[in-house]
């Protein structure tokens, strides 16, 4: 009986901690897709459709138990279509360095808190003949965030972000018909909820 009890304890311990041990690698893929469409029957109303797609690919390594250091690549695309044929397309590219600390809640369910620093570029083009309107921007960010991770099995984990706070420094340049008309530099700080609360952003990890 004593041997059986010890075996059961060992199994439970492995269920609670096998995925977060030092030396584990995590390959992650994230997706955030949303579509908004507005229609108006008024003479002055403008019909608009907005489609946003954000993807991330990252690699993390548990430098110690329940602590992961990682790097993440991001790509985003946004399309805005308006009644009459006007269209705006925006693309973004970026990379982040991240650090996450995990805290056990119930069995394989963990809360996490982390920090990140990153760099990104954005390019926006408007197609409205006969003029063209192009905007280019660069952004440096640093922030903290937190959420929930479910280590589904020894090889897979599901993660969502619930709260984030970020500070950023951005530069933008706008050109109309290839002539620079506007340049801007700004700093921002924001506190926001995301993931389940706003837009179903999530990541899936392959552990090995």
C-alpha positions as CSV (number, residue, x, y, z in Angstrom):
1,X,0.0,0.0,0.0
2,X,2.8,2.4,0.9
3,X,4.5,1.8,-2.4
4,X,1.2,2.5,-4.3
5,X,0.7,5.7,-2.4
6,X,4.2,6.9,-3.3
7,X,3.7,5.9,-6.9
8,X,0.4,7.9,-7.0
9,X,2.2,10.9,-5.5
10,X,5.0,10.7,-8.1
11,X,2.5,10.5,-10.9
12,X,0.6,13.6,-9.7
13,X,3.9,15.5,-9.2
14,X,4.8,14.7,-12.8
15,X,1.5,15.9,-14.1
16,X,1.9,19.2,-12.3
17,X,5.5,19.8,-13.2
18,X,6.8,17.9,-16.2
19,X,6.2,20.7,-18.7
20,X,8.0,23.4,-16.8
21,X,11.3,21.8,-15.9
22,X,14.7,23.2,-16.6
23,X,15.9,22.3,-20.1
24,X,12.5,22.0,-21.8
25,X,12.1,23.8,-25.1
26,X,8.9,25.3,-26.4
27,X,8.0,26.1,-30.0
28,X,5.0,28.4,-30.1
29,X,2.5,29.6,-32.7
30,X,0.0,32.3,-32.1
31,X,-3.0,33.6,-34.1
32,X,-5.3,36.6,-33.7
33,X,-8.0,37.0,-36.4
34,X,-10.9,39.4,-36.4
35,X,-13.4,40.8,-39.0
36,X,-15.6,43.9,-38.5
37,X,-18.2,45.0,-41.0
38,X,-20.4,48.1,-40.8
39,X,-23.2,49.1,-43.1
40,X,-25.4,52.2,-43.3
41,X,-28.6,53.0,-45.1
42,X,-28.2,56.8,-44.8
43,X,-27.0,58.9,-47.7
44,X,-24.0,60.1,-45.8
45,X,-23.1,56.7,-44.3
46,X,-20.0,54.8,-45.4
47,X,-20.0,51.0,-45.6
48,X,-16.7,49.6,-44.2
49,X,-15.2,46.2,-43.7
50,X,-12.1,45.6,-41.6
51,X,-10.1,42.4,-41.5
52,X,-7.1,41.9,-39.2
53,X,-4.8,38.9,-39.0
54,X,-1.9,38.7,-36.6
55,X,0.5,35.7,-36.4
56,X,3.5,34.9,-34.2
57,X,6.2,32.2,-34.2
58,X,8.5,31.8,-31.2
59,X,11.0,29.7,-29.5
60,X,11.4,29.5,-25.7
61,X,13.7,27.6,-23.4
62,X,13.1,26.9,-19.7
63,X,16.3,28.3,-18.1
64,X,15.1,27.0,-14.7
65,X,12.0,25.4,-13.4
66,X,8.9,27.5,-14.2
67,X,11.0,30.2,-15.9
68,X,11.2,30.6,-19.7
69,X,13.3,32.8,-21.9
70,X,12.3,33.2,-25.5
71,X,12.3,35.1,-28.8
72,X,9.2,35.7,-30.9
73,X,8.6,36.9,-34.5
74,X,5.4,38.7,-35.4
75,X,3.5,39.4,-38.7
76,X,0.3,41.3,-39.0
77,X,-2.0,42.3,-41.9
78,X,-5.0,44.6,-41.9
79,X,-7.3,45.4,-44.8
80,X,-9.9,48.2,-44.8
81,X,-12.4,48.4,-47.6
82,X,-14.8,51.2,-48.1
83,X,-17.9,51.7,-50.3
84,X,-16.9,53.2,-53.6
85,X,-13.7,51.1,-54.0
86,X,-11.3,52.9,-51.7
87,X,-9.0,50.4,-49.9
88,X,-6.2,50.6,-47.3
89,X,-3.8,47.8,-46.5
90,X,-1.4,47.7,-43.6
91,X,1.4,45.3,-42.9
92,X,3.6,44.9,-39.8
93,X,6.7,43.0,-38.9
94,X,8.5,42.7,-35.6
95,X,10.4,40.7,-33.0
96,X,10.3,40.4,-29.2
97,X,12.5,39.0,-26.5
98,X,10.4,37.6,-23.7
99,X,10.8,36.3,-20.1
100,X,7.9,34.4,-18.4
101,X,7.6,33.1,-14.9
102,X,4.9,30.4,-14.2
103,X,2.9,29.9,-11.1
104,X,0.9,26.6,-10.5
105,X,-2.9,27.0,-9.9
106,X,-4.6,23.6,-10.3
107,X,-2.8,20.6,-11.6
108,X,-1.7,21.5,-15.2
109,X,-3.2,25.0,-15.1
110,X,-0.7,27.8,-14.5
111,X,-0.8,31.6,-14.3
112,X,2.2,33.4,-15.7
113,X,3.7,36.9,-15.6
114,X,6.3,38.1,-17.9
115,X,8.2,41.0,-19.5
116,X,9.2,41.7,-23.1
117,X,11.1,44.2,-25.3
118,X,10.7,44.4,-29.0
119,X,11.0,46.3,-32.3
120,X,8.5,46.5,-35.2
121,X,7.9,48.1,-38.5
122,X,4.6,49.1,-40.1
123,X,3.8,50.0,-43.7
124,X,0.4,51.3,-44.8
125,X,-0.7,51.9,-48.4
126,X,-4.0,53.5,-49.6
127,X,-5.3,52.8,-53.0
128,X,-7.4,55.8,-54.0
129,X,-6.6,57.0,-57.6
130,X,-5.2,59.2,-58.8
131,X,-3.2,59.9,-55.6
132,X,-1.3,57.4,-53.4
133,X,-0.9,57.7,-49.7
134,X,1.9,55.7,-47.9
135,X,2.8,55.6,-44.3
136,X,5.9,54.0,-42.8
137,X,6.6,53.6,-39.1
138,X,9.0,52.1,-36.6
139,X,8.3,51.2,-33.0
140,X,10.3,50.2,-30.0
141,X,8.4,48.7,-27.1
142,X,8.9,47.4,-23.6
143,X,6.2,46.1,-21.3
144,X,4.8,43.5,-18.9
145,X,2.0,41.1,-19.3
146,X,0.2,38.1,-17.8
147,X,-2.3,35.3,-18.4
148,X,-3.1,31.7,-18.2
149,X,-1.4,28.6,-19.6
150,X,-2.8,25.1,-19.7
151,X,-0.2,22.3,-20.2
152,X,-2.6,19.9,-21.9
153,X,-0.1,17.1,-22.2
154,X,3.6,16.4,-22.0
155,X,4.0,17.8,-25.6
156,X,1.4,20.5,-25.9
157,X,0.3,23.7,-24.1
158,X,-2.3,26.3,-24.7
159,X,-1.8,29.9,-23.6
160,X,-3.8,33.1,-23.6
161,X,-2.9,36.7,-22.5
162,X,-5.3,38.5,-20.2
163,X,-3.6,41.8,-19.2
164,X,-0.7,43.9,-20.5
165,X,1.0,47.2,-19.9
166,X,3.4,48.6,-22.6
167,X,5.5,51.7,-23.2
168,X,6.6,52.5,-26.7
169,X,8.5,55.0,-28.8
170,X,7.4,55.4,-32.4
171,X,8.4,57.3,-35.6
172,X,6.1,57.8,-38.6
173,X,6.5,59.2,-42.1
174,X,3.7,59.9,-44.5
175,X,4.0,60.4,-48.2
176,X,1.3,61.5,-50.7
177,X,2.2,60.9,-54.3
178,X,5.9,60.3,-53.2
179,X,6.2,63.6,-51.4
180,X,6.8,63.7,-47.7
181,X,4.0,65.6,-46.0
182,X,4.1,64.5,-42.4
183,X,6.7,63.2,-39.9
184,X,5.9,62.4,-36.3
185,X,7.7,61.0,-33.2
186,X,5.8,60.0,-30.1
187,X,5.9,58.0,-26.9
188,X,2.9,56.1,-25.5
189,X,1.9,54.1,-22.4
190,X,-1.1,51.8,-22.4
191,X,-2.7,49.3,-20.0
192,X,-5.1,46.9,-21.7
193,X,-6.8,43.6,-21.5
194,X,-6.6,41.2,-24.4
195,X,-6.9,37.5,-25.3
196,X,-10.2,36.0,-24.1
197,X,-11.5,39.4,-22.9
198,X,-11.1,41.3,-26.2
199,X,-10.3,39.3,-29.3
200,X,-9.6,35.6,-28.7
201,X,-5.8,35.8,-29.0
202,X,-4.0,32.6,-28.1
203,X,-0.8,30.6,-28.6
204,X,-0.2,26.9,-28.9
205,X,3.1,25.4,-27.8
206,X,4.9,22.2,-28.8
207,X,7.1,21.1,-25.9
208,X,10.2,18.9,-26.4
